[in-house]
């Protein structure tokens, strides 16, 4: 519900900090969370991720899949951009002919499987909020251990942002996970993030 509110800009992204802090008081570090942007309840009662999150549905999934202790759920039809609500108590069929997002989801899961800083519990790395500009539509964090680091920046605004950041714990040679472009990062600097978009940078 909080992710829906952030995607709709009815709540600011900074409210995620309070959510994560509360989770730390309720559960120990080995507890996993099933995070998602759609499931059967959400789809049937509240609408698909397109209806609830609009253009921010991919940024929301990136966030859901990369935060600490996330066990991300991909619901039936999401990879085919399925936009219709399914009846809850009746058999219904998914139209698999929509625009494919399979490569997007495959790429996110490949990152989680191959980079151990994104693993869960004691197997993964801690999550550190990155101080940025860009207003309350930007949420950024890093997960680092040893010489490995993953930096995630999401922008839930309808306009592109050039985000200034500081105190990056692991500066150095990063690669944009999706474009594969080299992206060197200093301790402080700027990162361009598209409207309703995200950057995932891997070191």
N, C-alpha and C positions, 0 to 999 in steps of 0.2 A: 504493500500500500504506500509506503514511503517512496519507493522508486517510482510508482505511478505519479505521485505528487511532484517529485523532482522533475520528471519528464514533462509534466504539464506546466511547470513553472509556478505551481501554487505553493510550493515550498522550495527553499534554497538548498543547494547541494551541501552547504555546510551542516545541515541537520543530520547528514550521514555520520558526522563525527560523534554526535550524541548517541546515535543508534549503536555504533561499534563499541563505544565506551560502555554502554549498558550491557551489551552482549558479553563483554569481558567480566562484568560483575556477576552475571547469571550462570555462565558456563566456564569450564576450564579450557585450557589451550588445546586439548585433544578433541573437543566437540566440533563436529562438522555441521554445516548448515546447508540445507537444500535451497539454493537460490535460483530464481527463474524469472523470466519475463512473461511466460505464459504456461498455464496448465489447464486441465479440464474445467475446474471450478472458475478460474479467472475468465477463460474463454466463454463459457456458457452464461455466467451471471454478469460479468463486467465488460466483456468484449475481448477481442483479440489484442495482441500487443500493438497492432497498428491503430486500433480504435482508442486504446488507453494511453499509448505513448507517442503516437504519431511518428514524426521523423526521428525521434530520439530512441526508437526501439533497439537499434544496433548499439548505440552508446551505452544504453542501459544493460544490454547483455554483456558487453565487454566488461563493464564494472562488476556485474554479478559473477562473472566467470573468473575474475582475477583477484578479488579481495581475499583476505586471509580466511582460511577454513571454509571456502566455498566448495560445494559439490554441485556444479551447475547442472540444471535440467534443461534438455532440449525437448520440447513437447511436439507431438505429432503434427506435421504440416508446416512447422516454422521454416524448415529449409525450402519449402515451396511457396513461401509468402502467402500462406492460407489466411484469409482475412475475415471469413464468415464465422459467426457464432454457431457452435454445434449444439443441438438440442441435448439437454442433460440426461433425459431418461429414454431417449429413442435412438435406435441405430441410425447413424448418418455416415456419409462417405466424405472423405477429404479429396478435394480437387488437387492433384499433384502437378498440374500444368501451369501453375503460376510462375512468376519470375524466380529463378533459382537463387537462393542464398546459401546453397550447400558449401560453396568454397569459403565463404565468410565463417560459417560455424566450424567447418573442418579445420580452418587455420587456427581458430581460438583453441580448440581442443588439442590440436597438435602442439601448440605452445605449452599448454598445461601439462601434457604428457612428457614432453622432452626437457622442460626447464624446471629443475627441482626447487627453485625458489618459490614457485607457485604451488607446490604440493601442500598438503594439509597437515595440521597438527604440528608435531615436532619435526616432521619431515621437510616442511617448508620454511620460508623466512618470514620474519616479522614484517608488519605493514607500517610504514612511516609516512604520515601526511606530509606532502610537499607544500610549502608556503608559496602561493602564487598570487598574481593579479588576475583580472579577468572577471571579477564580480562573483556573485553567488550562483552563477550557472556553471562554473568550472569546478571540477573536483579532481585532484591529482594526488598520487601517492607512489611510493616506490617499495619494492621488496628486494632486499639485498642480502647477500651472504658471501663471504670470501671475495672473489673477483667477479662474481655474477650479480647482475641486477636487472630488474624489469621495472620500467617507469611507465605508469598509466596516467593519461590525462584525458578526461572527458569534458565535452563542452555541450551543455544542454540548451544553449541559446540559439536563436534563429540567425545569428550573425557570426561570422568567423572571428576568431580571437587570436591575437598575438600575446601569449601568456608569458609574463616575466616570472622567473622563479629564482629562489636563492637557497643556499645551504644544501645543495645536492650532495648526498653522502658518498656517492660513487661516480665522480666525473670520469670522462674518458670517451672511448670509441663505442658508440651505440649504433644499432641498426634498426630502422623502422621495420617492425615485424611484417607488416602488410605490403609495403612497397619495396622492401629489401634495400632501401636507400641508406647509405652511410650517414649517420647523424651524430657528429661529435658534440659532446656536451661539457661545458665548463661547470665549475661550482655554482655559478650564477649566470643567467642569460635569458634568452627568450625562445619560445617554441610556438610555432603556428599550428592552430587547431581549427579544422573546418567547422562550419555551422552544423549543429546537431551531429557532431562527430567526435572523433577520438584519435589519439595517437598511442601506440604501444611501442616503446623503444626498449631494445634488449641489448645488454652488454655481456 
